Amino acid sequence: MTLLLPNIGIAGNWNGTLTTKIQADNRISNETSYSSEMWGTYEYRGANNNWRIGYNFLLRGSDLESKTDDITDVGIGYENGYKTYQAFIEKTFTTIDTTVKAGRFQRSDNIGFYLLDGAEIRYQTENKAFAFNIYGGKPSRLDHLKSEKADLLYGADVIFHQTPRWEGANWFPLSLDVFDVRFGFQQFNNTTDIGLLIDADPNMELYDQTRLSFGVNTEGRILNWLSDKFEIRLLGTYRLDKNFFENMLFEAQLDVNKELRLRYSYEIYDPNRTSYPTFRERFYNYTNFGHQALSRARFDYRLFDALTVSLGGLHSNREFGGTGNGVNAAIKIKPWPGNTLTFASDFLELGDESIYTLGFKFKQSITSKLSLELEAIIRKEDKLLYEDNNVLGGEIKCNYMLKNNLVLSLDANYIRNSNFGDEHLGRFQVTYYFDNFKPKGQ
C-alpha cells in the first residue's frame, strides 16, 4: 500500500497484526458448529504523522452461515468469505487543527459500536479545550451483533474540555480538576427497528430516528474532608422522533481515602441489540428486553494490600418482568504478585424470577510469557421462560508468548443446564504482530 502512495512519505511507520482463530461452538445453533477466521490489521503513518492509512479485513469460513440464514437478514449471524472491515485514509492539517477521514472506519457513540462508510471531519484546538466533529455515511456491522438499519446516518458533536484546577471556597468546598461537556446531534434516515428476533419483520414500515445526546464529566476533591478524589458522570440520549429518553446514565464515585471507595449508578435504557454473550456476560448481565431502569450502589474496602472486599445492592424496574432487588458481594485476594483470587456471590429477585450465583475466578501470571485464567460458576435460576434451572459452568483461558511478536491463546468453556441443552465453546487463536517502526531521525 505504501508503494501506491509515494507522496505520503516512504520513510513513514507501519504496523499491524494477523490473527487466526478456529472455534467449535453450540451457542448459535442447537448442534456444534465449526468456524475459522483470520483477522488482519494494517496501519501506515507518514513520517510527519500527518497521514494515516488503515486497513482491516476478515476472512471467515464455517458451517454457521446456513444455520443462521433466518437471522442474518435482520443483522445477526455469520457470513462466510472475505470482508473488508476497515479501509480509510486520514489527513491532518496542522495549520488549521483539522483532521479529515474518509472510507470505511469504526465509530463508537450513543448508539453503540458500528462501521461507517463515509467521512468524518474533526477540529480540535491544540490544547484540546474545544473539539467539533461532523460525520456522515452509511452504517453497518460485519460481526454477529444486531444493529440498526439505515440508508444514511449523519451527525455532529461539540466537546468542551477544561482542567480548571479550581480550589473552591468556603461557600463551595470542592476542587474541580477536570470538567468536560459534550453535546451531539444524530439523524438516521430510512431506518427500521427490527425488535426481538422472534418478532423480526424486515418488511415492516421504515421510519427516521433523530437523537440528541449530551454528556458531563467532572473530577475533583471534597475540601476539608477525608476525600482523595471524586468523579461524576452524566450521559444521555433523547429521541426527538419519539419524545423520550432512550438511555441515561448517572455515575458517581468517591475515594473516601486510600482504602475505601464508594460507587453509585442509575441507568435507564432500552436494549436494542441481541448478541451471543461471553461466558462472563452469561452470568453477570441484568439486561432484559423492554425499557428498564437499574440502580446500583457498592463499596470497595481494601483491608490491606492483598485483600479487598466489596458489597453492593441493586434495584431494577423493568417494562417486562416487574421490579426487583438484588445484592452482590466479592472478596479479591492477591497472595503474591501476578496472582489474583476472586470469590463472588449474587442474589437477584425480579418479580416472579430469582437468580442465585456463586463464582470463583483465578488469574495467574505463571511466567513473563505464560498467563492462566480459570473461572467457575454455580447458579440457580427460576425464570418464567424455562422455570427452574441449575447451572454449572467453567472456563479456562491461557495465553503464551512464543516469541515477542507471536502469541498463542486457548479459550474453552462449558455450561451445564439442568432444564435444557448444555452450552460449550472451544477456541484456539494465534496472533502475529509485525511493524516497521522507525524513531524520528531514522
C-alpha positions as CSV (number, residue, x, y, z in Angstrom):
1,M,0.0,0.0,0.0
2,T,2.8,2.4,0.8
3,L,4.2,2.0,-2.8
4,L,0.9,3.3,-4.2
5,L,1.2,6.5,-2.1
6,P,4.6,8.0,-2.9
7,N,3.6,11.5,-1.8
8,I,2.8,10.4,1.7
9,G,6.4,9.7,2.6
10,I,8.2,6.3,2.2
11,A,10.0,6.9,5.5
12,G,6.8,6.5,7.5
13,N,6.0,3.8,10.0
14,W,3.7,0.9,9.6
15,N,2.4,-1.8,12.0
16,G,-0.2,-4.5,12.1
17,T,-1.4,-7.8,13.4
18,L,-2.6,-11.1,11.8
19,T,-4.9,-13.3,13.9
20,T,-6.0,-16.8,13.0
21,K,-8.8,-18.5,15.1
22,I,-10.5,-21.8,15.0
23,Q,-13.6,-22.4,17.1
24,A,-16.2,-25.0,18.0
25,D,-19.4,-23.6,19.4
26,N,-23.0,-24.6,20.0
27,R,-24.4,-21.3,21.3
28,I,-25.7,-20.2,17.9
29,S,-27.3,-23.5,16.7
30,N,-28.5,-26.5,18.6
31,E,-25.6,-28.6,17.4
32,T,-21.9,-28.0,17.4
33,S,-20.7,-25.7,14.6
34,Y,-17.2,-25.1,13.5
35,S,-15.6,-22.0,12.2
36,S,-12.3,-20.5,11.3
37,E,-11.4,-16.8,11.0
38,M,-8.5,-14.7,10.0
39,W,-8.3,-11.1,11.1
40,G,-5.7,-8.8,9.6
41,T,-5.0,-5.1,10.6
42,Y,-2.6,-2.7,8.9
43,E,-1.8,0.9,9.7
44,Y,0.6,3.3,8.0
45,R,1.6,6.7,9.3
46,G,3.5,9.3,7.3
47,A,6.9,10.4,8.5
48,N,5.4,13.6,10.0
49,N,2.2,11.8,11.3
50,N,0.0,14.0,9.0
51,W,-1.1,11.0,7.0
52,R,-2.7,7.7,8.3
53,I,-4.0,4.8,6.3
54,G,-5.9,1.9,7.9
55,Y,-7.0,-1.4,6.5
56,N,-8.6,-4.3,8.4
57,F,-10.0,-7.5,6.8
58,L,-11.9,-10.6,7.9
59,L,-11.7,-14.0,6.2
60,R,-14.3,-16.4,7.6
61,G,-15.2,-20.0,6.8
62,S,-17.8,-22.1,8.7
63,D,-20.9,-24.2,8.6
64,L,-22.7,-21.5,10.5
65,E,-23.9,-19.5,7.5
66,S,-26.6,-22.0,6.5
67,K,-27.7,-22.4,10.1
68,T,-28.2,-18.6,10.6
69,D,-29.9,-17.7,7.4
70,D,-33.1,-16.9,9.2
71,I,-31.4,-14.2,11.3
72,T,-28.7,-13.0,9.0
73,D,-31.3,-11.0,7.1
74,V,-32.0,-8.9,10.2
75,G,-28.4,-8.1,11.0
76,I,-27.3,-11.1,13.1
77,G,-25.4,-14.2,12.1
78,Y,-22.3,-15.4,10.3
79,E,-21.4,-14.7,6.7
80,N,-18.5,-16.6,5.1
81,G,-16.0,-15.2,2.8
82,Y,-13.7,-12.2,2.6
83,K,-14.9,-8.9,4.2
84,T,-13.3,-5.5,4.4
85,Y,-13.7,-4.4,8.0
86,Q,-11.9,-1.0,7.7
87,A,-10.3,0.8,4.7
88,F,-9.8,4.5,5.3
89,I,-7.3,7.3,4.7
90,E,-6.9,10.2,7.2
91,K,-5.2,13.5,6.7
92,T,-4.3,16.1,9.4
93,F,-4.0,19.7,8.5
94,T,-1.9,21.0,11.4
95,T,-2.1,24.7,10.5
96,I,-5.9,24.7,11.0
97,D,-6.0,21.9,13.7
98,T,-8.3,19.8,11.5
99,T,-8.3,16.0,10.6
100,V,-10.3,14.5,7.7
101,K,-11.1,10.8,7.5
102,A,-12.8,9.0,4.6
103,G,-13.6,5.4,3.7
104,R,-14.9,2.7,6.0
105,F,-14.0,3.2,9.6
106,Q,-15.1,2.3,13.2
107,R,-17.2,4.6,15.2
108,S,-18.5,4.4,18.8
109,D,-21.1,6.8,20.2
110,N,-24.5,6.9,21.8
111,I,-25.9,4.2,19.6
112,G,-23.0,1.8,20.2
113,F,-20.2,0.4,18.1
114,Y,-20.6,0.3,14.3
115,L,-18.9,0.8,11.0
116,L,-19.5,3.9,8.8
117,D,-18.9,4.1,5.1
118,G,-18.5,7.8,4.7
119,A,-16.4,10.7,6.0
120,E,-15.6,12.5,9.2
121,I,-14.1,15.9,9.9
122,R,-12.7,16.8,13.3
123,Y,-11.5,20.1,14.5
124,Q,-9.6,20.3,17.8
125,T,-7.7,23.1,19.4
126,E,-4.0,22.5,20.2
127,N,-4.7,22.5,23.9
128,K,-7.7,20.1,23.4
129,A,-10.0,22.6,25.2
130,F,-12.5,22.5,22.3
131,A,-13.4,20.0,19.6
132,F,-16.0,19.8,16.9
133,N,-16.8,16.7,14.9
134,I,-19.1,16.2,11.9
135,Y,-19.7,12.9,10.2
136,G,-21.9,11.1,7.7
137,G,-22.4,7.9,5.7
138,K,-24.0,4.5,5.7
139,P,-23.7,2.5,9.0
140,S,-23.1,-1.3,9.0
141,R,-21.7,-4.2,11.0
142,L,-19.8,-7.3,10.0
143,D,-19.9,-9.3,13.1
144,H,-22.8,-11.2,14.8
145,L,-24.5,-8.3,16.6
146,K,-27.8,-6.8,15.7
147,S,-27.6,-3.2,14.6
148,E,-30.0,-0.6,13.3
149,K,-30.5,-0.5,9.6
150,A,-30.1,2.8,7.8
151,D,-29.5,4.2,4.3
152,L,-27.9,7.3,5.7
153,L,-26.6,8.4,9.1
154,Y,-25.1,11.9,9.8
155,G,-24.4,13.9,12.9
156,A,-22.2,16.3,14.8
157,D,-20.6,16.6,18.2
158,V,-19.2,19.5,20.2
159,I,-16.8,18.8,23.1
160,F,-15.5,21.2,25.8
161,H,-12.6,20.0,27.9
162,Q,-11.4,22.1,30.8
163,T,-8.8,21.5,33.5
164,P,-9.5,24.5,35.8
165,R,-7.6,23.2,38.9
166,W,-10.1,25.3,40.8
167,E,-9.6,25.0,44.6
168,G,-13.1,26.2,45.6
169,A,-14.0,28.4,48.5
170,N,-15.7,28.3,51.9
171,W,-19.1,28.6,50.4
172,F,-18.3,25.8,47.8
173,P,-15.9,23.3,49.4
174,L,-15.0,21.5,46.2
175,S,-12.0,21.5,44.0
176,L,-12.5,20.8,40.3
177,D,-9.6,19.3,38.4
178,V,-11.4,18.2,35.2
179,F,-14.7,19.4,33.6
180,D,-15.9,18.0,30.3
181,V,-19.2,18.8,28.4
182,R,-20.4,17.1,25.2
183,F,-23.4,17.8,23.0
184,G,-24.4,15.8,19.9
185,F,-27.0,15.5,17.2
186,Q,-27.6,12.4,15.1
187,Q,-30.0,11.6,12.3
188,F,-30.9,8.2,10.9
189,N,-32.8,8.2,7.5
190,N,-34.8,5.2,6.3
191,T,-34.2,3.0,9.3
192,T,-36.1,0.1,10.7
193,D,-36.2,-1.1,14.3
194,I,-36.4,-4.9,13.8
195,G,-37.2,-5.6,17.5
196,L,-36.8,-9.0,19.0
197,L,-35.6,-11.9,16.8
198,I,-38.9,-13.8,17.3
199,D,-40.8,-10.7,16.1
200,A,-38.4,-9.6,13.4
201,D,-40.1,-8.5,10.2
202,P,-37.7,-7.0,7.6
203,N,-40.7,-5.7,5.6
204,M,-42.1,-3.5,8.4
205,E,-42.6,0.2,7.8
206,L,-39.5,2.4,7.7
207,Y,-39.1,5.5,9.8
208,D,-36.5,8.0,10.7
209,Q,-34.7,8.5,14.0
210,T,-33.4,11.8,15.4
211,R,-31.3,11.8,18.5
212,L,-29.8,14.4,20.8
213,S,-27.0,13.3,23.1
214,F,-25.3,15.0,26.0
215,G,-22.6,14.2,28.5
216,V,-21.0,15.8,31.5
217,N,-17.9,14.5,33.4
218,T,-16.2,16.1,36.3
219,E,-13.3,15.1,38.6
220,G,-12.1,16.8,41.8
221,R,-11.8,16.6,45.6
222,I,-14.0,17.5,48.6
223,L,-12.1,20.1,50.6
224,N,-11.6,19.8,54.3
225,W,-12.7,16.2,54.3
226,L,-11.2,12.7,54.0
227,S,-11.6,12.6,50.3
228,D,-8.9,11.6,47.8
229,K,-11.0,12.1,44.7
230,F,-14.5,12.1,43.3
231,E,-15.8,11.5,39.8
232,I,-19.3,12.3,38.5
233,R,-20.6,11.4,35.0
234,L,-24.0,12.1,33.4
235,L,-24.7,10.7,29.9
236,G,-27.9,10.6,28.0
237,T,-29.7,10.3,24.6
238,Y,-33.1,11.8,23.8
239,R,-35.2,10.6,20.9
240,L,-36.9,13.6,19.2
241,D,-39.0,11.4,16.9
242,K,-40.4,9.5,19.9
243,N,-40.1,12.3,22.6
244,F,-38.5,10.1,25.3
245,F,-35.1,9.4,26.8
246,E,-33.7,6.4,25.0
247,N,-31.0,6.0,27.6
248,M,-29.5,7.9,30.5
249,L,-26.6,7.0,32.9
250,F,-25.6,8.8,36.1
251,E,-22.4,7.5,37.8
252,A,-20.7,8.8,40.9
253,Q,-17.5,7.5,42.6
254,L,-15.9,8.7,45.7
255,D,-12.5,7.7,47.1
256,V,-13.0,8.5,50.8
257,N,-9.4,7.5,51.4
258,K,-6.8,5.1,50.1
259,E,-8.8,2.2,51.4
260,L,-12.4,2.9,50.8
261,R,-14.2,3.6,47.5
262,L,-18.0,4.3,47.2
263,R,-19.8,3.9,43.9
264,Y,-23.4,4.6,42.7
265,S,-25.1,4.5,39.3
266,Y,-28.5,5.0,37.9
267,E,-29.3,3.9,34.4
268,I,-32.4,3.9,32.1
269,Y,-32.1,2.2,28.8
270,D,-34.0,0.2,26.1
271,P,-31.8,-2.7,24.8
272,N,-32.0,-2.7,21.0
273,R,-29.3,-5.4,20.3
274,T,-29.1,-9.1,20.6
275,S,-25.7,-10.7,20.9
276,Y,-24.1,-14.0,21.7
277,P,-22.8,-13.2,25.2
278,T,-19.4,-14.1,26.6
279,F,-19.0,-16.5,29.4
280,R,-18.9,-13.7,32.0
281,E,-21.8,-11.8,30.4
282,R,-23.9,-15.0,30.5
283,F,-23.9,-14.8,34.4
284,Y,-23.4,-11.1,35.2
285,N,-25.8,-9.4,32.9
286,Y,-29.1,-7.9,34.2
287,T,-30.3,-6.8,30.7
288,N,-33.9,-7.7,29.8
289,F,-35.9,-6.8,26.8
290,G,-38.0,-3.7,27.1
291,H,-37.5,-0.3,28.7
292,Q,-36.0,-0.6,32.2
293,A,-34.2,1.3,35.0
294,L,-31.3,0.0,37.1
295,S,-29.9,1.5,40.3
296,R,-26.7,0.2,41.8
297,A,-24.7,1.0,44.9
298,R,-21.4,-0.5,46.0
299,F,-18.4,0.0,48.2
300,D,-14.9,-1.5,47.9
301,Y,-12.7,-1.6,51.0
302,R,-9.1,-2.6,50.9
303,L,-8.2,-4.2,54.3
304,F,-4.6,-4.4,53.3
305,D,-2.6,-4.6,50.0
306,A,-3.5,-8.2,49.4
307,L,-7.2,-8.2,50.3
308,T,-10.2,-6.2,49.1
309,V,-13.9,-6.8,50.0
310,S,-16.9,-5.4,48.1
311,L,-20.6,-5.3,48.9
312,G,-23.3,-3.8,46.8
313,G,-27.0,-3.7,46.1
314,L,-29.2,-3.0,43.1
315,H,-32.8,-2.2,42.2
316,S,-34.3,-3.0,38.8
317,N,-37.6,-1.7,37.4
318,R,-38.5,-3.3,34.1
319,E,-41.2,-2.9,31.5
320,F,-41.5,-6.7,31.3
321,G,-40.9,-8.9,34.4
322,G,-41.7,-6.4,37.1
323,T,-39.4,-4.8,39.7
324,G,-36.9,-6.4,42.0
325,N,-33.8,-6.1,44.1
326,G,-30.5,-7.8,44.5
327,V,-27.3,-7.9,46.4
328,N,-23.8,-8.9,45.5
329,A,-20.5,-9.4,47.4
330,A,-17.0,-10.2,46.5
331,I,-13.6,-10.9,48.0
332,K,-10.4,-10.3,46.0
333,I,-7.1,-11.7,47.2
334,K,-3.6,-11.1,45.8
335,P,-1.4,-13.5,47.8
336,W,1.6,-12.7,45.6
337,P,2.5,-10.6,42.6
338,G,0.9,-11.7,39.4
339,N,-1.8,-13.7,41.2
340,T,-5.5,-12.8,41.9
341,L,-8.2,-14.9,43.5
342,T,-11.8,-13.6,43.4
343,F,-14.8,-15.1,45.2
344,A,-18.2,-13.5,44.3
345,S,-21.9,-14.1,45.0
346,D,-25.0,-12.6,43.6
347,F,-28.7,-12.7,44.5
348,L,-31.3,-11.2,42.3
349,E,-35.1,-11.3,42.6
350,L,-37.1,-9.7,39.8
351,G,-40.9,-10.1,40.0
352,D,-41.6,-13.8,39.9
353,E,-38.0,-14.6,38.8
354,S,-34.9,-15.2,41.0
355,I,-31.3,-15.9,40.4
356,Y,-28.6,-17.1,42.9
357,T,-25.0,-17.1,41.7
358,L,-21.6,-18.2,43.3
359,G,-18.5,-17.6,41.4
360,F,-14.7,-18.2,41.6
361,K,-12.0,-16.7,39.5
362,F,-8.3,-17.3,39.4
363,K,-5.7,-15.3,37.4
364,Q,-2.0,-16.1,37.5
365,S,1.0,-14.8,35.5
366,I,3.0,-18.1,35.7
367,T,6.0,-16.6,33.8
368,S,6.7,-13.5,31.9
369,K,5.4,-15.3,28.8
370,L,2.6,-17.5,30.2
371,S,-0.7,-16.5,31.9
372,L,-3.6,-18.6,33.1
373,E,-7.2,-17.7,34.0
374,L,-9.8,-20.0,35.5
375,E,-13.4,-19.3,36.3
376,A,-16.2,-21.4,37.8
377,I,-19.8,-20.5,38.3
378,I,-22.7,-22.2,40.2
379,R,-26.1,-20.7,39.5
380,K,-29.8,-21.4,40.4
381,E,-32.4,-19.8,38.2
382,D,-36.1,-19.7,38.5
383,K,-37.4,-17.9,35.3
384,L,-40.8,-17.7,33.7
385,L,-39.3,-18.8,30.3
386,Y,-37.8,-22.1,31.4
387,E,-38.7,-22.4,35.1
388,D,-36.2,-24.0,37.5
389,N,-32.7,-24.4,36.1
390,N,-29.5,-25.3,37.9
391,V,-26.3,-24.2,36.1
392,L,-22.7,-25.3,36.5
393,G,-20.2,-23.5,34.3
394,G,-16.4,-23.3,33.9
395,E,-14.0,-21.5,31.7
396,I,-10.2,-21.7,31.1
397,K,-8.1,-19.1,29.3
398,C,-4.4,-19.5,28.6
399,N,-2.0,-17.1,26.7
400,Y,1.6,-18.0,25.8
401,M,4.1,-15.6,24.1
402,L,6.0,-17.9,21.9
403,K,8.1,-15.0,20.6
404,N,8.0,-11.3,21.2
405,N,5.7,-11.0,18.1
406,L,3.8,-14.3,18.3
407,V,1.1,-15.1,20.9
408,L,-0.9,-18.3,21.3
409,S,-4.3,-18.3,23.1
410,L,-6.6,-21.0,24.2
411,D,-10.1,-20.4,25.4
412,A,-12.7,-23.0,26.4
413,N,-15.9,-23.0,28.4
414,Y,-18.7,-25.4,29.3
415,I,-22.1,-24.6,30.8
416,R,-24.3,-27.4,32.1
417,N,-28.0,-26.7,32.4
418,S,-30.4,-29.0,34.2
419,N,-33.5,-27.9,32.3
420,F,-32.3,-27.6,28.7
421,G,-29.3,-28.3,26.5
422,D,-25.7,-27.7,27.6
423,E,-23.5,-25.0,26.1
424,H,-19.9,-25.2,25.1
425,L,-17.2,-23.3,23.2
426,G,-13.6,-24.0,22.3
427,R,-11.3,-21.6,20.7
428,F,-7.6,-21.6,19.6
429,Q,-6.0,-18.4,18.4
430,V,-2.6,-17.4,17.0
431,T,-1.7,-13.7,16.8
432,Y,1.3,-12.4,14.9
433,Y,2.5,-8.8,15.4
434,F,4.5,-7.0,12.7
435,D,5.7,-3.5,12.4
436,N,8.3,-1.3,10.8
437,F,8.5,1.4,13.5
438,K,11.3,3.9,13.0
439,P,12.2,6.6,15.6
440,K,12.4,10.2,14.4
441,G,15.6,10.9,12.5
442,Q,16.0,7.4,11.0
